[in-house]
Amino acid sequence: MQIPQFCFYFADNLLTCNQFLMLLYNYTIG
């Protein structure tokens, strides 16, 4: 599975890729 480029960005910043995906998921269903 290819890792999206934004995952690398957030992994080096405040959020990890997983945390960002969870926030994105919660936002889309919210």
N, C-alpha and C positions, 0 to 999 in steps of 0.2 A: 504494500500500500504506500502510495506516495504521500509524503508529508507536505501540506500546504505551506507556502512561503511565510505566511503570517505567523505560523507556529514558531518558526525560528526567531522572528522579531519579538514576540511576546515572551518567549523562553528566556531571552536576554534582558527582559524588562520586568515590569511589575507582575505580569500574569504569566502563568505557564500555558502551554497550548491547551491542555485539558481544561483548565479553569476558564479560559476564554471560550472554548466550545460549549461549556456548560452555561456560561452567561448568555451566549448567543442562542442556545437552545431555549433557555428560560425566557428570553426576550421574544422569540418568535412565537412561543405558545402562550405568552402572557397577554 
